[in-house]
């Protein structure tokens, strides 16, 4: 059966510290490397046909041990990158919520429409990520892995489930190094696993 696996990258120092990290190209932390290795052991047993990965270092580092175990070369897809947080990138969410309260509240009310200053909204993420999902699920008949980021994966999940994209922040869990899986049958995508993790958070 055609099956799509969505893997969030492992922990970084910024993700562990509650910092918005979109376009910042931060590497995995030591904990993130351990998470990636643990995820790779499980994912290698899925008999993957292909691996697609965000261009960000943290995603490519997460894909690397899977590639080593499977012998598959990850294919970089720019549309799998993380949300652009604009002027919020590199700042703690708690600080923004306090010091930029009005803009934060507007964004939090419907992030499908509203974007961080200078950043992307949910519809923009969907516009670049969903064509990749459509293309890879048509190109393969078995198991395919996308290694991406928290907001991007949550937007994809909302879209595949028919949920309003603006609910991606408060309806979909996506811990670091977690795996979410859809099976594609005659009636469309079926969610069979969400946010499964081996030590993520």
C-alpha positions in Angstrom: 0.0 0.0 0.0 1.2 3.5 -0.7 2.3 4.9 2.6 3.6 8.4 3.6 5.7 8.8 6.7 6.4 12.3 8.0 9.4 12.6 10.4 10.2 15.8 12.3 13.9 16.5 12.7 15.6 15.8 16.1 16.0 18.2 18.9 18.2 21.3 18.5 19.5 23.7 21.2 16.9 26.2 20.0 13.9 23.9 20.0 14.8 22.7 23.5 14.9 26.4 24.6 11.5 27.4 23.3 13.0 29.6 20.5 11.2 30.1 17.2 13.5 28.5 14.6 12.4 28.7 11.0 14.9 30.0 8.6 17.8 29.7 11.1 20.0 26.8 10.0 20.8 25.3 13.3 22.3 21.8 13.7 21.0 19.0 15.9 22.0 18.9 19.5 23.6 15.9 21.1 20.1 14.8 22.2 18.9 15.4 18.7 21.6 13.1 17.2 20.5 10.4 19.7 16.9 10.8 18.7 17.8 10.6 15.0 19.7 7.4 15.6 16.8 5.8 17.5 14.3 6.9 14.8 16.5 5.5 12.1 16.6 2.0 13.6 12.8 1.9 13.5 12.3 3.6 10.2 14.9 1.4 8.4 12.5 -1.6 8.9 9.8 0.1 6.9 11.3 -0.9 3.5 11.4 2.7 2.2 11.3 3.4 -1.5 12.6 7.0 -1.2 13.5 9.7 1.3 12.7 13.4 0.7 14.2 16.0 3.0 14.1 19.7 3.8 17.3 21.6 2.9 17.8 22.7 6.5 20.8 21.2 8.3 18.7 19.8 11.2 16.5 17.9 8.8 19.4 16.6 6.7 21.2 15.5 9.9 18.1 13.6 10.9 17.8 11.9 7.6 21.5 10.9 7.5 21.4 7.8 9.7 18.3 6.6 7.9 20.1 7.0 4.6 23.1 5.1 5.9 20.9 2.1 7.1 18.7 2.0 3.9 21.3 2.9 1.3 18.8 5.5 -0.1 20.1 9.0 -1.1 17.8 11.7 0.4 16.3 14.0 -2.2 16.2 17.6 -1.1 12.9 19.5 -1.5 12.9 23.2 -0.6 9.1 23.1 -0.1 9.6 20.9 3.0 11.5 23.7 4.9 10.1 25.1 8.1 7.8 28.1 8.4 9.5 31.5 8.0 9.0 33.3 11.3 10.2 36.6 9.9 11.3 39.0 12.7 10.4 36.4 15.3 13.0 34.0 14.1 15.5 33.3 16.9 13.3 34.8 19.6 11.6 32.9 22.4 7.9 32.4 22.0 7.2 33.5 25.6 9.0 36.8 25.1 7.1 37.5 21.9 3.8 36.7 23.5 4.6 39.2 26.2 6.3 42.0 24.2 4.4 41.7 20.9 1.1 40.7 22.4 -1.3 42.1 19.9 0.5 40.7 16.8 1.1 37.4 18.5 -2.6 37.1 19.5 -3.7 37.9 15.9 -1.3 35.2 14.6 -2.4 32.6 17.2 -6.1 33.3 16.4 -5.7 32.0 12.8 -2.2 31.3 11.6 -3.6 30.1 8.3 -4.3 33.7 7.4 -2.0 35.7 9.7 1.7 35.5 9.5 4.5 36.5 11.9 5.9 39.9 10.8 7.8 39.3 7.6 7.1 35.6 7.8 4.7 33.0 6.3 1.1 32.0 7.1 -0.3 28.5 7.0 -1.7 28.8 3.5 1.8 29.7 2.2 3.2 26.6 3.8 0.5 24.5 2.3 1.0 26.0 -1.1 4.7 24.8 -1.2 4.4 21.6 0.8 1.3 19.9 -0.5 2.4 19.7 -4.2 5.4 17.7 -2.9 3.1 15.3 -1.0 0.9 14.9 -4.1 3.9 14.3 -6.4 5.7 11.8 -4.2 2.6 9.8 -3.4 1.9 9.5 -7.1 5.5 8.6 -7.9 5.8 5.7 -5.4 3.7 2.6 -4.6 5.1 1.7 -1.2 6.7 3.5 1.8 8.0 7.0 1.3 9.6 9.2 4.0 9.5 13.0 4.2 11.9 14.6 6.8 10.6 18.0 7.6 9.7 20.4 10.5 7.1 20.9 13.1 4.8 23.6 11.5 5.2 22.1 8.0 4.3 18.6 9.1 1.3 19.9 11.1 0.0 21.8 8.1 0.3 18.8 5.9 -1.6 16.7 8.4 -4.4 19.2 8.7 -4.7 19.3 4.9 -4.7 15.5 4.5 -7.3 15.2 7.2 -9.5 17.9 5.8 -9.0 20.2 8.9 -8.8 23.9 8.6 -5.1 24.7 8.2 -5.4 27.5 10.8 -5.8 24.8 13.5 -2.3 23.3 12.9 -0.9 24.8 16.1 -3.6 23.6 18.4 -4.9 20.3 16.9 -1.8 18.4 15.8 1.0 17.2 18.1 4.5 16.9 16.5 7.3 16.3 19.0 10.9 16.3 17.9 12.0 13.1 16.0 8.3 12.0 15.9 6.8 9.9 13.1 3.3 10.5 11.6 2.0 8.1 9.0 -0.8 8.1 6.4 -1.9 5.1 4.2 -3.4 6.1 0.9 -6.2 3.9 -0.3 -9.2 4.1 -2.6 -10.9 6.6 -0.1 -7.9 8.8 0.3 -5.4 9.3 3.1 -5.9 7.4 6.4 -4.0 8.6 9.5 -2.6 5.5 11.1 0.0 7.1 13.4 0.6 10.5 14.8 3.5 12.0 16.7 5.0 8.6 17.7 8.4 9.2 19.3 11.3 7.5 20.9 12.4 10.1 23.4 11.2 13.2 21.5 9.3 16.1 23.1 
